Amino acid sequence: MTFYLFGIRSFPKLWKSNSYLGLGPGHSCVSLFLSDSCGIRNQQRLFSLKTMSPQNTKATNLIAKARYLRKEEGSNKQVSSVPHFFSAGAAKKRSQMNPESKDHALPPVRNTIKLPTQPLNSEEWDKLKADFKGKTSFERWIISQMANCHSSVDVAKSLLAWVAAKNNGIVSYDLLVRYLYLCVFHMQTSEVIDVFEIMKTRYKTLEPGGYSLLIRGLIHSDRWRESLLLLEDIKKVMTPSKKNYNDCIQGALLHQDVNTAWNLYQELLGHDIVPMLETLKAFFDFGKDIKDDNYSNKLLDILSYLRNNQLYPGESFAHSIKTWFESVPGKQWKGQFTTVQKSGQCLGCGKTIESIQLSPEEYEFLKGRIMRDVIDGGDQYKKTTPQELKRFENFVKSCPPFDIVIDGLNVAKMFPKARESQVQSSWALPSPSSGGFPLPLSCIGTPVSCLPLSWISLFSEKFSRSFSKKDTWELLNVVSQLAKQNLRLLVLGRKHMLRQSFRWRKDEMAEVQKQASCFFADNISKDDPFLLYATLHSGNHCRFITKDLMRDHKACLPDPKTQRLFFKWQQGHQLAIINGFPGSKLTFQHILSYDTVVQTTGDSWHIPYDEDLVERYSYEVPTKWLCLHQKT
């Protein structure tokens, strides 16, 4: 006899609940390992009842004198398309300008069968299974595809009815949870409640993905408080995730239980969990209808939390903040979305944003922390010996303060090298008067690719040297130009750079050593700790040159405050060379003069935010600002 069920409410009649009552999901027909595509973390551990167990301004003036690529009035110069090193989306743009770094996309894997768009009866499901050529279970594959494609709940329901009819009323845990995922996605609250009742009857405990789906599905119903009970069940064995807290807070606000929402928020912070921005946005959205000073103060505390942890709201969140401020009665706040000039002046209100430069107290605090946590110990990324570090410390102390510290290896490889094939195909032969090798006059100006092979070989040998410079030549070019500015330079390198090789020439390294102080570490050593030590020891005026983003070292710092100060110092001291051709005059990007964090002066707020369509990496900062000021 064939069963075709139109509602999941008839499921319990098909379950052999007596023999399976009390069994956990580990005893179901198929163990569940949900993929990220279903919105659930892939966790193989199932739930149980056990508790888990004086300053030199030369370097500063260098930046002021640097040539910036910009369109000047009355000139035909092209505006530079090079994004600022720390600006939101800069890394994405750099990768787009370097096609070689792009991943080659693989062709999509085609499904062996087409997903149904309408509910099927038993015979139709039998035929679809017969057409399936995959090696995995048809039922698990088809429900996974439905979850990935967000298929109709009715189609998934017909699948479960077919499975239950063929297995004496038994539906495996993984099929049931994937069906639950679709119910939650499509906000089919009544179906979520039906699945919840089945799971309560059959299982004593669930795995994290099942709990998370039930919590998210229940918050929209009048049984939303049961999501808080599920949260307590999670606490018995592990700390709930930020998403679990977010859903429960959203449910409490949705049902006007403000005290429960704030209590859950404080509990989340007590676990040192960084809340989802979606959670913080919910408080501001709810606050539009709350005329209460206590609630307003808590929202201002959230803005302080964003500042202290260097978090940035998204564009939608920024609109919620603006709407809330403008809704506060009697305050007359006015908000606008704007940008900040290079000088640090807000284009909205004209006020000056906080300086990027650390105060003397902040500088000494950061210097001590980096010396202790990054250089002297605890840096898991450091590869050097205490003896070598001591040798370097004595070396730095014996020298006057430096103006610029250079990561030699990094700078030497900073400029692109032209390929010999590019030289051969795109360059024409010079005239004899230019000092080139003798060739018939009829060949002058002829593309190399059109000449005999013997001539091409001769041309390549003579001229490819100009386009395949040694690493030492690149480093020497940078050092020479900076030395002409009367700057005290320190070049950090490794001992292999002193040996004659294809990329390192002794005569050019000797020239580098004449124009700059140099320290060559062992070949296994890491350059970064030496660079940080020398720069910080030289004083707040000292800058450093490297393309390294120092994320590993920032991660070694013990708390958000120190990490924020480190990033602030890094933005104010790291020089980025932006001209892309070896031998050309050095061009540095300007160093930001202002700090990109949430800030207030009492009668104004400035909040940097992420644009929706801009992909910002963790070491980048937004370029758009929400300016809020009180009308006078």
Sequence and secondary structure as in RCSB ss.txt:
>XXXX:A:sequence
MTFYLFGIRSFPKLWKSNSYLGLGPGHSCVSLFLSDSCGIRNQQRLFSLKTMSPQNTKATNLIAKARYLRKEEGS
NKQVSSVPHFFSAGAAKKRSQMNPESKDHALPPVRNTIKLPTQPLNSEEWDKLKADFKGKTSFERWIISQMANCH
SSVDVAKSLLAWVAAKNNGIVSYDLLVRYLYLCVFHMQTSEVIDVFEIMKTRYKTLEPGGYSLLIRGLIHSDRWR
ESLLLLEDIKKVMTPSKKNYNDCIQGALLHQDVNTAWNLYQELLGHDIVPMLETLKAFFDFGKDIKDDNYSNKLL
DILSYLRNNQLYPGESFAHSIKTWFESVPGKQWKGQFTTVQKSGQCLGCGKTIESIQLSPEEYEFLKGRIMRDVI
DGGDQYKKTTPQELKRFENFVKSCPPFDIVIDGLNVAKMFPKARESQVQSSWALPSPSSGGFPLPLSCIGTPVSC
LPLSWISLFSEKFSRSFSKKDTWELLNVVSQLAKQNLRLLVLGRKHMLRQSFRWRKDEMAEVQKQASCFFADNIS
KDDPFLLYATLHSGNHCRFITKDLMRDHKACLPDPKTQRLFFKWQQGHQLAIINGFPGSKLTFQHILSYDTVVQT
TGDSWHIPYDEDLVERYSYEVPTKWLCLHQKT
>XXXX:A:secstr
     S GGGGGGG  HHHHTT  GGGSSS     GGGTS        SS       HHHHHHHHS      TT 
         TTBTTHHHHHHHH GGGS         SS   SS   HHHHHHHHHH   SS HHHHHHHHHHHHT
  HHHHHHHHHHHHHHTTT   HHHHHHHHHHHHHTT HHHHHHHHHHHHHH S   HHHHHHHHHHHTTSTTTH
HHHHHHHHHHTTS   HHHHHHHHHHHHHTT HHHHHHHHHHHHHTT    HHHHHHHHHHHTT   HHHHHHHH
HHHHHHHHTT   BHHHHHHHHHHHHHSTTT EEEEEE B TTSBBTTT  B  BSS  HHHHHHHHHHHIIIII
SS  TT    HHHHHHHHHHHHTS   SEEEEHHHHHTSS    HHHHHHH B   GGGT     GGGTT BGGG
S HHHHHHHHHHHGGGTS  HHHHHHHHHHHHHTTT  EEEEEEGGGGS  SS  HHHHHHHHHHSEEEEE TTS
 SHHHHHHHHHHH TT EEE S   HHHHHHSSSHHHHHHHHHHHHHHEE B   STTS   B    SB  S EE
 SSEEEEEEB TT    TT B SEEEEEEE  
